[in-house]
Amino acid sequence: MSDLRPTAVIVLAAGEGTRMKSTTPKVLHTIGGRSLVAHAIRAARGTHPHHLAVVVRHERDRVAEHVSQVDPDAVVADQDEVKGTGRAVECALEALPADLDGTVVVTYGDVPLLTSETLAGLVAAHHAAGNAVTVITATLDDPTGYGRVLRDEAGDVAAIVEQKDADDEQRAIREVNSGLYAFDVTVLREALAEVGTDNAQGEKYLTDVIAIARGRGLTVRAHLVADLWQTEGVNDKVQLARLGAELNRRTVEQAMRDGAIVIDPATTWIDADVTIGPDTVVRPGTQIHGASTIGRDCVIGPETTLTDVEVGDGASVVRTQAELAEIGPGATVGPFSYLRPGTRLGAKGKIGGFVETKNAVIGDGAKVPHLTYCGDATIGEGANIGAGTIFANYDGVTKGHTTVGAHSFVGSNSVVVAPRSIGDGAYVAAGSAVVSDVAPGQLAVTRAQQRNIDGWVARRRAGTKTDEAARAARAADARAEARADAEAAAEVEAALASEPGAVSSNDRLSTDRTTDTKDAQR
């Protein structure tokens, strides 16, 4: 309802995050395809506030630029040298209109699993009870490091004591402050003006507003949430990985509830902005990142990584890496393919094994099946690119574009030297280097006549294993030829012997010798 919209949401993102041990500001680390602060901004926007402010300080320019990219309408407020969450909120109020009236929600830039629904529930509870302050709390088995919530006899929040300022009895309390609040803006402004820095940290604590409000007789209540993950912040890279894994678990589970078939959720990573259609099978070892959109009835994986890729209904993408690419309905990709930005594969087209593409538009039903680099090219409908074809698109200075016409055929092991045009219905013979355009219906052949030079190995590679193999092969050929001659002679002999009145060769020889003797005697 419109009367439950917060007048403002303030996201605190000024901290340095020294425990991250990183040159990257803590709130710019990412899980689920979004930065931590982007998760916070998304949750805040989901409450439909009239104003949204993000407080920055550490690495101010980097964080502010990122915030502007994520949410151009967000107000970026700068925290000054005074430390503490209280001062951060005060700086945000100074950057927002002075006549704010209603509820201000305060959240953090490092609580990535917090949802809009939880914040909306906080605001609803705040309005329903007429509280001056409402704080989200959680009960932890190990509350170390968190501010403890102190309640009065009525169960209302009496105060919040930070870990370093708490005594032993207070540290034994398991209900902790999440740092997420809904404030009446007038109470907030007036109380912050009274907050000092007389504490163990020397900071201006936002939690002191609660004690001030209580001192004025105003109501401060807790809004307890059961989902502890939503209140957990990121302080180091161990927590970053832990929360990232939990976010992914929830994202994969939601994809399955929406109709996807995830074979192995434990090895599947899906970013928060990914959409997957019903009955699409996601096989093990698959990562789908960015704003990728997968249609229905697809097969994705195994061992596939897609980043900002659109996949049409019924497509199959196997053992493939692709980025900023489009894969049409019913198309097939892989295995072991690499689709670089600008690749567009048409309906029922094919990019096969060990193929790399870049800035390539491959038409409906066209095929680039095997062992090919296809860069800066337009492949017409139904064309076929043979195995081992290279589109030579770079001459060392400029990139050239190649067009292959519809239903044309480029033979295996060809090189197409861009810029080049191969017309519709043309052929390129296998092993050709295409350095001139090919008109429709032509056959392009650039192939030298083969010459076989006898004795070259014996002369130029004498004594090598190659020479030994050649000599052995020639000897074997000679033996085979001799056997063949002997077998042929035997077949002739057998044929003569089978004729009527035929005499054997031995009989003929004996007769000839007798005749020769008689002739000699005469």
PARODREN-476995 format. One record per residue (C-alpha): x, y, z; chain. Coordinates in pm, 1 decimal, always signed. Example, Ala and Ser with C-alpha at 12.3 -4.5 7.8 and 13.67 -1.06 7.14 Angstrom:
<pts>
[[+1230.0; -450.0; +780.0]; A]
[[+1367.0; -106.0; +714.0]; A]
</pts>
This chain:
<pts>
[[+0.0; +0.0; +0.0]; A]
[[+118.4; +352.0; -78.6]; A]
[[+91.9; +470.5; +286.1]; A]
[[+348.0; +207.1; +387.1]; A]
[[+613.4; +333.5; +149.5]; A]
[[+915.6; +461.7; +343.4]; A]
[[+992.9; +825.0; +282.9]; A]
[[+1359.6; +724.8; +246.2]; A]
[[+1592.5; +428.5; +265.0]; A]
[[+1952.2; +495.6; +366.9]; A]
[[+2218.3; +238.8; +271.5]; A]
[[+2540.1; +265.1; +472.1]; A]
[[+2839.1; +184.5; +249.4]; A]
[[+3116.4; +404.5; +387.6]; A]
[[+3323.4; +145.6; +573.6]; A]
[[+3674.6; +44.1; +475.5]; A]
[[+3633.9; -326.8; +545.8]; A]
[[+3993.2; -381.9; +658.5]; A]
[[+3928.3; -748.6; +737.3]; A]
[[+3867.5; -813.8; +368.3]; A]
[[+4239.9; -750.9; +311.3]; A]
[[+4170.7; -624.9; -38.2]; A]
[[+4233.7; -320.7; -255.5]; A]
[[+3870.6; -351.3; -362.5]; A]
[[+3624.8; -174.2; -131.1]; A]
[[+3424.3; -427.9; +65.3]; A]
[[+3086.8; -327.4; -77.0]; A]
[[+3216.1; -377.3; -434.2]; A]
[[+3294.7; -745.0; -384.3]; A]
[[+3043.5; -963.1; -564.1]; A]
[[+2829.5; -1269.4; -505.0]; A]
[[+2559.0; -1400.0; -734.8]; A]
[[+2663.4; -1165.3; -1013.1]; A]
[[+2604.2; -845.1; -816.4]; A]
[[+2816.5; -635.6; -584.4]; A]
[[+2724.8; -637.8; -216.8]; A]
[[+2600.9; -280.9; -238.3]; A]
[[+2398.7; -363.2; -550.6]; A]
[[+2218.5; -633.8; -353.1]; A]
[[+2146.2; -377.1; -81.5]; A]
[[+2020.7; -118.9; -330.0]; A]
[[+1795.3; -375.1; -498.0]; A]
[[+1639.8; -472.0; -165.0]; A]
[[+1591.2; -104.1; -77.3]; A]
[[+1429.8; -21.0; -413.0]; A]
[[+1188.1; -306.9; -363.8]; A]
[[+1018.6; -110.2; -84.5]; A]
[[+942.9; +171.0; -335.7]; A]
[[+1084.5; +452.7; -122.4]; A]
[[+1036.3; +817.5; -215.3]; A]
[[+1412.9; +868.1; -173.2]; A]
[[+1714.8; +637.9; -163.4]; A]
[[+2053.6; +750.8; -33.9]; A]
[[+2383.7; +562.3; -23.0]; A]
[[+2651.0; +686.8; +218.3]; A]
[[+3011.2; +655.0; +93.8]; A]
[[+3356.2; +740.1; +223.8]; A]
[[+3631.4; +477.5; +172.0]; A]
[[+3735.7; +474.0; -196.8]; A]
[[+3462.5; +730.6; -242.0]; A]
[[+3489.1; +778.5; -618.5]; A]
[[+3492.1; +407.7; -703.0]; A]
[[+3192.7; +331.4; -484.8]; A]
[[+2999.5; +640.1; -594.6]; A]
[[+3052.8; +560.9; -963.2]; A]
[[+2932.3; +205.2; -912.0]; A]
[[+2625.4; +322.2; -720.0]; A]
[[+2538.1; +558.3; -1004.1]; A]
[[+2564.1; +272.3; -1252.8]; A]
[[+2346.4; +43.6; -1042.5]; A]
[[+2085.2; +307.9; -955.3]; A]
[[+2119.7; +645.7; -1128.6]; A]
[[+1842.2; +792.5; -913.4]; A]
[[+2013.4; +714.5; -584.0]; A]
[[+2151.3; +1007.8; -386.0]; A]
[[+2519.4; +964.6; -300.1]; A]
[[+2596.6; +1113.1; +42.5]; A]
[[+2950.9; +1167.7; +169.4]; A]
[[+3044.9; +1087.0; +527.1]; A]
[[+3295.3; +1328.2; +678.5]; A]
[[+3582.1; +1259.4; +918.9]; A]
[[+3351.4; +1185.5; +1211.5]; A]
[[+3325.4; +807.3; +1239.2]; A]
[[+3030.5; +590.5; +1321.7]; A]
[[+2696.8; +475.6; +1187.5]; A]
[[+2516.3; +761.3; +1358.8]; A]
[[+2722.5; +1016.7; +1172.8]; A]
[[+2676.7; +826.8; +845.1]; A]
[[+2297.2; +846.6; +879.8]; A]
[[+2323.5; +1213.8; +974.0]; A]
[[+2521.6; +1284.9; +656.8]; A]
[[+2256.2; +1106.6; +451.1]; A]
[[+1978.4; +1314.7; +607.4]; A]
[[+2173.4; +1629.7; +524.4]; A]
[[+2187.0; +1520.1; +158.1]; A]
[[+1812.1; +1449.4; +146.4]; A]
[[+1533.1; +1711.1; +145.0]; A]
[[+1502.1; +1894.0; +477.1]; A]
[[+1125.0; +1852.7; +491.7]; A]
[[+1121.1; +1473.6; +506.2]; A]
[[+830.2; +1336.0; +701.0]; A]
[[+746.3; +974.9; +781.4]; A]
[[+957.1; +661.4; +805.5]; A]
[[+1325.7; +631.4; +727.9]; A]
[[+1473.3; +283.5; +686.6]; A]
[[+1843.8; +230.0; +754.0]; A]
[[+2022.5; -70.2; +608.4]; A]
[[+2379.0; -172.1; +518.8]; A]
[[+2572.4; -224.4; +199.2]; A]
[[+2721.8; -556.1; +312.7]; A]
[[+2406.8; -758.6; +392.9]; A]
[[+2346.3; -923.9; +54.7]; A]
[[+2077.9; -1178.2; +145.9]; A]
[[+1839.1; -917.4; +285.9]; A]
[[+1518.1; -904.1; +82.3]; A]
[[+1271.2; -631.8; -5.1]; A]
[[+999.5; -841.0; +159.3]; A]
[[+1182.3; -832.4; +492.1]; A]
[[+1229.0; -456.5; +474.3]; A]
[[+864.5; -411.6; +378.0]; A]
[[+768.1; -626.1; +676.7]; A]
[[+979.2; -402.9; +900.4]; A]
[[+802.8; -90.6; +773.1]; A]
[[+459.0; -251.6; +811.0]; A]
[[+532.9; -354.4; +1171.5]; A]
[[+668.9; -7.0; +1245.7]; A]
[[+352.2; +160.2; +1116.7]; A]
[[+114.1; -88.1; +1275.9]; A]
[[+262.7; -40.4; +1624.7]; A]
[[+315.2; +334.8; +1591.6]; A]
[[+676.4; +298.2; +1703.6]; A]
[[+934.2; +572.4; +1713.7]; A]
[[+1201.1; +314.2; +1631.6]; A]
[[+1174.2; -46.3; +1514.6]; A]
[[+1484.4; -261.9; +1488.9]; A]
[[+1527.1; -596.9; +1315.8]; A]
[[+1679.8; -845.6; +1556.8]; A]
[[+1786.7; -1207.7; +1539.8]; A]
[[+1872.5; -1476.3; +1793.3]; A]
[[+2214.8; -1632.4; +1734.2]; A]
[[+2384.6; -1931.8; +1891.4]; A]
[[+2707.9; -1733.1; +1882.2]; A]
[[+2639.4; -1358.5; +1907.8]; A]
[[+3007.0; -1259.8; +1926.3]; A]
[[+3074.6; -930.3; +1752.4]; A]
[[+2715.7; -811.5; +1744.2]; A]
[[+2545.1; -544.2; +1952.5]; A]
[[+2319.1; -698.9; +2218.7]; A]
[[+1950.9; -609.8; +2249.7]; A]
[[+1843.5; -515.5; +2603.8]; A]
[[+1469.4; -545.8; +2671.1]; A]
[[+1257.6; -403.9; +2951.4]; A]
[[+988.6; -575.5; +3156.7]; A]
[[+727.2; -511.9; +2885.9]; A]
[[+946.3; -673.0; +2621.1]; A]
[[+1022.0; -348.3; +2442.0]; A]
[[+1377.9; -257.1; +2342.9]; A]
[[+1542.1; -63.1; +2623.8]; A]
[[+1885.8; -21.9; +2463.6]; A]
[[+2144.6; -177.9; +2233.6]; A]
[[+2494.4; -226.7; +2369.3]; A]
[[+2786.7; -276.4; +2133.0]; A]
[[+3013.0; -578.1; +2189.6]; A]
[[+3309.4; -371.1; +2308.6]; A]
[[+3096.6; -171.6; +2551.1]; A]
[[+2901.1; -467.9; +2695.1]; A]
[[+2967.0; -628.2; +3033.5]; A]
[[+2977.4; -1003.8; +3087.6]; A]
[[+2607.3; -1032.5; +3164.5]; A]
[[+2513.0; -834.5; +2854.3]; A]
[[+2747.0; -1038.3; +2635.0]; A]
[[+2559.7; -1352.7; +2740.5]; A]
[[+2247.4; -1219.2; +2562.3]; A]
[[+2184.8; -1400.5; +2233.6]; A]
[[+1942.9; -1155.2; +2073.8]; A]
[[+2147.4; -923.1; +1855.8]; A]
[[+2100.2; -603.6; +1663.9]; A]
[[+2103.8; -652.1; +1287.3]; A]
[[+2170.7; -281.5; +1226.3]; A]
[[+1850.2; -259.3; +1023.2]; A]
[[+1603.9; +1.9; +1144.9]; A]
[[+1286.3; +192.0; +1076.1]; A]
[[+1281.7; +539.7; +1233.7]; A]
[[+1037.2; +821.2; +1260.4]; A]
[[+1243.3; +1079.2; +1075.2]; A]
[[+1177.9; +1361.6; +1323.6]; A]
[[+1284.2; +1146.4; +1617.1]; A]
[[+1591.3; +1038.2; +1422.2]; A]
[[+1704.9; +1392.0; +1338.2]; A]
[[+1659.8; +1523.6; +1689.9]; A]
[[+1824.1; +1225.0; +1858.0]; A]
[[+2127.7; +1226.1; +1628.7]; A]
[[+2190.3; +1586.7; +1726.8]; A]
[[+2240.4; +1464.7; +2084.3]; A]
[[+2458.2; +1160.3; +2013.4]; A]
[[+2822.9; +1194.5; +2110.3]; A]
[[+3138.9; +988.7; +2063.7]; A]
[[+3210.1; +896.2; +2427.7]; A]
[[+3251.5; +521.0; +2382.1]; A]
[[+3518.2; +254.0; +2334.0]; A]
[[+3534.1; +317.6; +1959.7]; A]
[[+3519.7; +695.9; +1972.1]; A]
[[+3235.6; +680.7; +1720.5]; A]
[[+2890.7; +829.4; +1686.0]; A]
[[+2670.7; +521.7; +1732.6]; A]
[[+2332.7; +498.0; +1565.9]; A]
[[+2230.2; +265.5; +1849.1]; A]
[[+2241.6; +558.4; +2091.6]; A]
[[+1927.1; +692.5; +1922.1]; A]
[[+1735.7; +411.3; +2089.9]; A]
[[+1835.8; +517.4; +2440.2]; A]
[[+1749.5; +879.0; +2360.7]; A]
[[+1408.2; +782.6; +2222.7]; A]
[[+1342.0; +569.9; +2529.6]; A]
[[+1443.8; +857.4; +2753.3]; A]
[[+1171.1; +1065.8; +2591.8]; A]
[[+913.4; +799.1; +2665.3]; A]
[[+885.4; +689.2; +2302.6]; A]
[[+824.8; +329.5; +2194.7]; A]
[[+1112.0; +120.7; +2061.9]; A]
[[+1030.6; -235.0; +1959.5]; A]
[[+1208.6; -527.1; +1796.6]; A]
[[+1105.1; -699.9; +1474.8]; A]
[[+1250.0; -1050.2; +1511.7]; A]
[[+1329.4; -1238.8; +1189.4]; A]
[[+1379.0; -1614.1; +1171.1]; A]
[[+1593.5; -1614.5; +855.1]; A]
[[+1929.5; -1535.1; +1012.0]; A]
[[+2102.4; -1525.6; +673.4]; A]
[[+1926.0; -1199.4; +594.4]; A]
[[+2088.6; -1025.0; +887.7]; A]
[[+2441.4; -1155.9; +831.2]; A]
[[+2695.7; -911.5; +695.2]; A]
[[+3021.8; -969.3; +509.4]; A]
[[+3332.6; -881.5; +706.8]; A]
[[+3595.3; -1103.0; +544.0]; A]
[[+3638.5; -1327.8; +243.0]; A]
[[+3535.5; -1637.2; +437.2]; A]
[[+3196.2; -1479.0; +502.1]; A]
[[+3186.2; -1360.8; +140.5]; A]
[[+3218.5; -1720.0; +17.7]; A]
[[+2976.8; -1850.2; +279.6]; A]
[[+2704.4; -1602.3; +190.9]; A]
[[+2775.8; -1650.8; -178.6]; A]
[[+2719.5; -2024.6; -145.0]; A]
[[+2394.3; -1971.1; +43.8]; A]
[[+2270.7; -1718.4; -211.8]; A]
[[+2350.4; -1964.8; -490.2]; A]
[[+2169.8; -2244.0; -307.2]; A]
[[+1859.8; -2027.4; -287.4]; A]
[[+1888.3; -1916.2; -649.6]; A]
[[+1927.4; -2273.0; -780.3]; A]
[[+1640.6; -2391.2; -564.0]; A]
[[+1416.2; -2115.5; -698.9]; A]
[[+1512.3; -2207.3; -1056.2]; A]
[[+1401.9; -2563.9; -988.9]; A]
[[+1076.0; -2446.9; -832.4]; A]
[[+1020.0; -2241.7; -1147.3]; A]
[[+1054.1; -2553.7; -1361.5]; A]
[[+1422.5; -2601.1; -1444.0]; A]
[[+1579.4; -2945.9; -1403.3]; A]
[[+1912.6; -2908.1; -1222.0]; A]
[[+2089.8; -3243.7; -1214.7]; A]
[[+2347.6; -3153.6; -949.8]; A]
[[+2272.6; -2835.6; -751.6]; A]
[[+2601.4; -2871.8; -562.7]; A]
[[+2808.2; -2805.5; -878.4]; A]
[[+2572.5; -2559.6; -1045.3]; A]
[[+2614.0; -2182.8; -1006.6]; A]
[[+2343.0; -1946.8; -1123.7]; A]
[[+2360.5; -1569.5; -1079.1]; A]
[[+2072.4; -1381.1; -925.7]; A]
[[+1966.3; -1209.4; -1250.6]; A]
[[+1958.8; -1526.8; -1463.6]; A]
[[+1628.3; -1663.3; -1593.9]; A]
[[+1579.0; -2026.6; -1698.3]; A]
[[+1271.8; -2164.2; -1873.1]; A]
[[+1074.2; -2471.2; -1767.1]; A]
[[+1203.1; -2818.9; -1849.0]; A]
[[+1549.0; -2692.3; -1933.8]; A]
[[+1809.3; -2941.1; -1809.9]; A]
[[+2116.0; -2792.9; -1640.1]; A]
[[+2387.7; -3055.8; -1615.1]; A]
[[+2671.6; -3072.2; -1357.5]; A]
[[+2959.0; -2826.9; -1358.0]; A]
[[+2758.7; -2546.9; -1519.4]; A]
[[+2784.6; -2174.7; -1440.7]; A]
[[+2530.1; -1926.3; -1575.6]; A]
[[+2628.2; -1567.8; -1505.5]; A]
[[+2519.0; -1210.5; -1552.1]; A]
[[+2186.0; -1143.0; -1718.3]; A]
[[+2178.6; -1468.8; -1915.0]; A]
[[+1837.4; -1582.6; -2037.7]; A]
[[+1780.6; -1951.4; -2109.7]; A]
[[+1466.9; -2065.2; -2290.6]; A]
[[+1257.9; -2372.6; -2222.4]; A]
[[+1341.1; -2733.6; -2312.3]; A]
[[+1711.8; -2658.7; -2347.7]; A]
[[+2011.6; -2867.5; -2242.6]; A]
[[+2292.5; -2669.4; -2079.6]; A]
[[+2616.7; -2840.5; -1979.9]; A]
[[+2792.0; -3027.7; -1848.3]; A]
[[+3100.3; -2811.9; -1780.6]; A]
[[+2956.3; -2502.2; -1944.3]; A]
[[+3001.8; -2134.1; -1855.1]; A]
[[+2763.2; -1877.0; -2000.5]; A]
[[+2791.4; -1505.4; -1924.6]; A]
[[+2525.7; -1264.7; -2053.5]; A]
[[+2409.7; -1517.8; -2312.6]; A]
[[+2064.5; -1560.5; -2465.7]; A]
[[+1967.7; -1919.9; -2545.1]; A]
[[+1652.4; -1993.8; -2743.8]; A]
[[+1400.3; -2267.5; -2674.9]; A]
[[+1517.1; -2621.1; -2741.4]; A]
[[+1884.0; -2535.5; -2787.8]; A]
[[+2170.9; -2755.4; -2667.6]; A]
[[+2494.0; -2608.3; -2530.8]; A]
[[+2752.5; -2865.3; -2420.5]; A]
[[+3099.3; -2807.5; -2269.4]; A]
[[+3107.5; -2451.3; -2394.0]; A]
[[+3227.2; -2110.7; -2280.9]; A]
[[+3025.6; -1819.4; -2416.3]; A]
[[+2999.4; -1449.0; -2341.8]; A]
[[+2765.7; -1182.9; -2482.2]; A]
[[+2636.3; -1427.3; -2741.5]; A]
[[+2299.6; -1532.1; -2882.1]; A]
[[+2208.9; -1894.8; -2950.1]; A]
[[+1892.7; -1946.6; -3152.0]; A]
[[+1605.8; -2188.7; -3095.4]; A]
[[+1692.5; -2548.9; -3167.9]; A]
[[+2060.0; -2465.4; -3224.1]; A]
[[+2344.9; -2686.1; -3101.6]; A]
[[+2678.7; -2574.9; -2961.2]; A]
[[+2979.2; -2779.5; -2852.7]; A]
[[+3147.9; -2966.9; -2719.7]; A]
[[+3458.1; -2760.4; -2642.8]; A]
[[+3341.8; -2443.5; -2817.3]; A]
[[+3428.5; -2082.4; -2735.1]; A]
[[+3172.7; -1817.8; -2828.8]; A]
[[+3316.4; -1471.2; -2785.2]; A]
[[+3117.2; -1146.1; -2777.3]; A]
[[+2914.0; -1068.9; -3085.3]; A]
[[+2840.3; -1429.5; -3177.7]; A]
[[+2485.0; -1486.1; -3302.6]; A]
[[+2383.3; -1838.5; -3401.0]; A]
[[+2056.1; -1872.6; -3590.0]; A]
[[+1771.9; -2116.2; -3537.6]; A]
[[+1877.7; -2480.5; -3580.5]; A]
[[+2231.6; -2369.2; -3657.3]; A]
[[+2539.1; -2552.5; -3536.4]; A]
[[+2869.8; -2455.4; -3379.6]; A]
[[+3053.7; -2781.9; -3327.9]; A]
[[+3356.9; -2913.7; -3143.1]; A]
[[+3669.3; -2704.3; -3098.4]; A]
[[+3522.8; -2400.6; -3274.7]; A]
[[+3593.4; -2039.6; -3175.9]; A]
[[+3369.7; -1756.1; -3293.1]; A]
[[+3381.5; -1379.8; -3248.6]; A]
[[+3159.4; -1111.8; -3402.6]; A]
[[+3012.4; -1388.0; -3614.6]; A]
[[+2653.6; -1398.6; -3736.8]; A]
[[+2572.1; -1755.5; -3836.1]; A]
[[+2241.0; -1790.8; -4015.6]; A]
[[+1950.4; -2026.2; -3961.2]; A]
[[+2050.6; -2384.6; -4027.8]; A]
[[+2411.1; -2291.2; -4103.6]; A]
[[+2685.9; -2514.8; -3969.9]; A]
[[+3037.1; -2455.9; -3842.8]; A]
[[+3094.9; -2811.0; -3723.9]; A]
[[+3462.5; -2872.4; -3645.9]; A]
[[+3800.0; -2720.0; -3563.0]; A]
[[+3730.7; -2373.4; -3701.5]; A]
[[+3802.2; -2010.6; -3615.8]; A]
[[+3519.1; -1789.3; -3740.1]; A]
[[+3581.0; -1424.4; -3659.7]; A]
[[+3423.3; -1109.9; -3808.5]; A]
[[+3204.8; -1308.1; -4044.1]; A]
[[+2850.0; -1340.4; -4166.1]; A]
[[+2752.1; -1695.7; -4261.1]; A]
[[+2436.8; -1726.1; -4468.8]; A]
[[+2140.7; -1953.1; -4409.3]; A]
[[+2216.0; -2320.7; -4464.6]; A]
[[+2585.9; -2269.1; -4539.5]; A]
[[+2839.0; -2531.1; -4432.3]; A]
[[+3192.7; -2450.6; -4316.4]; A]
[[+3427.8; -2749.8; -4342.7]; A]
[[+3659.4; -2874.1; -4070.9]; A]
[[+3978.0; -2679.5; -4010.8]; A]
[[+3862.1; -2360.9; -4184.8]; A]
[[+4020.7; -2035.2; -4071.9]; A]
[[+3871.4; -1693.7; -4129.6]; A]
[[+4187.6; -1483.3; -4140.7]; A]
[[+4030.4; -1159.6; -4020.5]; A]
[[+4336.2; -966.6; -3901.3]; A]
[[+4624.1; -844.8; -4116.1]; A]
[[+4826.7; -706.5; -3826.7]; A]
[[+4672.1; -359.7; -3854.8]; A]
[[+4300.6; -383.3; -3926.5]; A]
[[+4019.3; -635.0; -3894.7]; A]
[[+3839.2; -747.5; -4211.6]; A]
[[+3492.0; -894.1; -4252.7]; A]
[[+3393.5; -1199.1; -4454.9]; A]
[[+3050.8; -1285.7; -4593.9]; A]
[[+2962.2; -1641.3; -4691.9]; A]
[[+2637.8; -1664.5; -4889.0]; A]
[[+2334.8; -1880.4; -4829.5]; A]
[[+2374.3; -2255.3; -4888.9]; A]
[[+2739.8; -2216.0; -4983.7]; A]
[[+3004.5; -2472.0; -4896.3]; A]
[[+3357.9; -2405.4; -4776.6]; A]
[[+3572.5; -2718.5; -4798.7]; A]
[[+3789.6; -2847.7; -4516.1]; A]
[[+4125.8; -2691.1; -4433.1]; A]
[[+4053.9; -2370.1; -4620.5]; A]
[[+4172.2; -2019.2; -4532.8]; A]
[[+3948.2; -1725.2; -4616.4]; A]
[[+4156.5; -1407.0; -4616.6]; A]
[[+3936.0; -1111.4; -4521.6]; A]
[[+3786.0; -889.2; -4638.3]; A]
[[+3615.5; -1137.5; -4865.9]; A]
[[+3277.0; -1223.1; -5014.6]; A]
[[+3166.0; -1573.1; -5111.2]; A]
[[+2836.7; -1561.5; -5296.2]; A]
[[+2519.1; -1761.4; -5250.1]; A]
[[+2539.6; -2121.5; -5362.9]; A]
[[+2916.4; -2111.8; -5414.0]; A]
[[+3176.6; -2377.5; -5336.5]; A]
[[+3530.8; -2351.0; -5207.7]; A]
[[+3739.9; -2661.0; -5271.6]; A]
[[+3913.0; -2823.9; -4974.9]; A]
[[+4257.8; -2688.5; -4895.0]; A]
[[+4203.8; -2358.6; -5074.9]; A]
[[+4333.2; -2016.1; -4975.5]; A]
[[+4056.2; -1775.9; -5077.6]; A]
[[+4216.2; -1442.0; -5163.4]; A]
[[+3956.6; -1323.3; -5416.3]; A]
[[+3580.7; -1292.5; -5400.2]; A]
[[+3373.7; -1587.8; -5520.9]; A]
[[+3059.6; -1518.2; -5724.0]; A]
[[+2733.7; -1710.0; -5673.6]; A]
[[+2750.8; -2060.3; -5816.5]; A]
[[+3127.6; -2057.8; -5869.7]; A]
[[+3380.2; -2311.3; -5746.4]; A]
[[+3694.8; -2153.6; -5602.0]; A]
[[+4009.1; -2367.6; -5619.2]; A]
[[+4356.3; -2254.3; -5519.9]; A]
[[+4546.6; -2579.6; -5506.3]; A]
[[+4895.4; -2655.7; -5649.5]; A]
[[+4951.8; -2976.2; -5853.7]; A]
[[+5093.2; -3251.9; -5634.6]; A]
[[+5445.1; -3386.8; -5714.0]; A]
[[+5588.8; -3707.1; -5563.8]; A]
[[+5973.0; -3705.0; -5574.8]; A]
[[+6124.5; -4053.5; -5571.4]; A]
[[+6423.2; -4118.5; -5347.2]; A]
[[+6403.3; -3786.0; -5161.6]; A]
[[+6413.1; -3940.8; -4813.9]; A]
[[+6702.1; -4171.6; -4901.0]; A]
[[+6904.1; -3872.1; -5024.7]; A]
[[+6806.4; -3606.6; -4773.3]; A]
[[+6723.6; -3807.1; -4459.0]; A]
[[+6960.3; -4104.3; -4486.6]; A]
[[+7010.0; -4294.5; -4160.4]; A]
[[+6702.9; -4152.1; -3989.9]; A]
[[+6411.9; -4355.8; -3856.6]; A]
[[+6211.6; -4212.8; -4144.6]; A]
[[+6463.9; -4359.2; -4390.7]; A]
[[+6459.3; -4692.2; -4207.8]; A]
[[+6080.0; -4701.7; -4222.6]; A]
[[+6082.0; -4615.8; -4593.6]; A]
[[+6343.4; -4886.3; -4672.3]; A]
[[+6148.1; -5143.2; -4472.3]; A]
[[+5828.0; -5047.2; -4649.8]; A]
[[+5995.5; -5075.0; -4993.3]; A]
[[+6138.9; -5415.6; -4903.2]; A]
[[+5797.8; -5528.5; -4787.4]; A]
[[+5646.2; -5400.3; -5109.0]; A]
[[+5908.8; -5592.1; -5310.1]; A]
[[+5837.3; -5911.3; -5119.1]; A]
[[+5468.2; -5863.8; -5166.9]; A]
[[+5520.7; -5808.5; -5538.9]; A]
[[+5731.4; -6125.2; -5567.0]; A]
[[+5465.1; -6323.2; -5386.1]; A]
[[+5203.5; -6181.2; -5616.0]; A]
[[+5409.0; -6280.8; -5924.7]; A]
[[+5455.4; -6633.3; -5791.1]; A]
[[+5088.9; -6667.8; -5715.3]; A]
[[+4999.4; -6542.9; -6064.0]; A]
[[+5238.9; -6796.0; -6225.3]; A]
[[+5088.8; -7074.4; -6016.2]; A]
[[+4741.6; -6978.1; -6126.0]; A]
[[+4851.1; -6990.2; -6493.2]; A]
[[+5010.4; -7332.5; -6443.2]; A]
[[+4698.4; -7464.8; -6279.7]; A]
[[+4485.8; -7337.6; -6563.2]; A]
[[+4704.7; -7505.7; -6830.2]; A]
[[+4711.2; -7832.0; -6642.2]; A]
[[+4335.2; -7849.7; -6632.0]; A]
[[+4303.3; -7838.4; -7015.9]; A]
[[+4233.4; -8178.3; -7203.5]; A]
[[+4554.6; -8344.5; -7333.6]; A]
[[+4763.2; -8094.8; -7156.8]; A]
[[+5109.3; -8197.8; -7044.9]; A]
[[+5287.6; -8061.2; -6753.7]; A]
[[+5577.8; -7830.4; -6789.2]; A]
[[+5809.1; -8109.8; -6663.8]; A]
[[+5679.9; -8349.6; -6932.4]; A]
[[+5730.0; -8086.9; -7196.2]; A]
[[+6081.0; -8026.3; -7074.8]; A]
[[+6159.7; -8404.8; -7090.1]; A]
[[+6017.7; -8431.3; -7444.5]; A]
[[+6215.2; -8131.5; -7557.8]; A]
[[+6538.6; -8280.9; -7420.5]; A]
[[+6477.4; -8616.4; -7605.1]; A]
[[+6411.1; -8437.6; -7931.2]; A]
[[+6724.1; -8230.0; -7887.9]; A]
[[+6934.3; -8551.4; -7835.2]; A]
[[+6797.8; -8725.2; -8147.6]; A]
[[+6861.5; -8416.7; -8353.6]; A]
[[+7217.9; -8410.2; -8232.7]; A]
[[+7276.8; -8775.6; -8321.3]; A]
[[+7148.8; -8721.2; -8671.6]; A]
</pts>
